[in-house]
Amino acid sequence: MSASERLSSVDRAWLRMDHPGNPMTIVALIVLGRKLGRASLRSLIAQRLLVFDRFRCTPAADALGATWVESTSFNLDDHLIPAALPAPGGQRELEALAGELSGTPLPAGRPLWTFHLIERYGAGSAVIVRIHHCYGDGIALLYVLLSLADPLPGASPPAAQLPPPMPQPSFLGLPAWDEVSALFESGLHYALHPAEAAAGAREALAVGAELARIAAMPDDPPTRLKGALAGGRRVAWTQALSLAEVRAIARVLGCTVNDVLVSTLAGALGRYLAAAGEFVAGLTVRAAVPVNLRPSAEPRQLSGTATLGNSFGLVFVELPIGVLHPLERLYAVHATMLSLKASAQARATLGLLSLVGALPAPVEEFALTLFSAKASLVASNLRGPDEELSLAGRPVTEVLFWVPQAGTIGTGVSMLTYRGRVQFGVTSDRALIEEPARLVEQLVIEFERLVFLVLLGAGSLLD
């Protein structure tokens, strides 16, 4: 890595979003079917993670932005931390540890990532990985973690590849002199290609209109999901759901897998809030949902110089939490998702992140406050490999992750598919959702309600 490599303005925006008790850290959990020792994990990290030069670097802010600077005192042992669970050492104890770590800022002054090894968990071990969002988004970091893994004997190799970054408007995330040059080249190109200039103008108008529409959205209604953050975080996750079942339901009902999962989330949130004494009939809240904006072209193999970074936008998805009937709620979600697919909202929010990342911190704080008022939670969906993987020769039985929430948003829900199964993970500030396990229970119940309806072919559901 060049000593002068700059952080993109988007990556810098994520770096500056850190707040005490709400760090911008992506947290992943890897559960192994056999015990893993510290020496084996250390060797794996040294051989496979550190080929990515960025993981030896720290982001250093300066007057014009920030630069990736290689750490002169890098010590792998600072980043590989042993941990143990209190008795009985089960899922609840692991959830408590993951929640504590997700709310703890990464140590300053060295590369912003850690691996926490719990050597004894169930029949094997567990690893909690924390990586700051400025190093990359969920897609990039998922592929980084996949690069640590191997297929089990007889399985196909995991596709540990990273799509190249999405081409972005040339004025975003570049140093000042490069901006001038890029703008000149862009203007010359459009002067010689008027049809492309017209298309570019239409795109700019669509993005501008979308930003104005987002700014004009009313703030999300006050519920237990909105409020002052206390700083401590708690996490939980569901038992695995069958991806084949989810796909079958989506096919029968003419929807997508994502529609089914998001509708399940909406139903669970509604029932959780109702059980807590909230009046939810007819209520809708929004989730900020990351959308991958890398192109669908052939991905290129990851390497030590591969581009990481953030290349995603956000869309605001309306969750009809006040609709109790699963089919009515599912088709409402389906209609919402169709309308968002045709919008420029994701590109608009990526452009906004690029812009505020290049401006003074108070401007970013103002934008965060404005936009976080529009949503009550962050919801993210990642697809992992279909085949079972191994880590240092140990079978990977579960993979989960939790996304950070910026600004005043304090709740996040993640969905990850792995080897034909789907799992929800919930993270929340303790002042908002004191026991995420209760919301997790509702997620499973809501999915079972939908399965029941489809199997019966009924038009109504008996509570």
Order of alpha helices (4+ residues) and beta strands (2+ residues): alpha-beta-alpha-beta-beta-beta-alpha-beta-beta-alpha-beta-beta-alpha-alpha-beta-beta-alpha-alpha-beta-beta-beta-alpha-alpha-alpha-beta-beta-beta-beta-beta-alpha
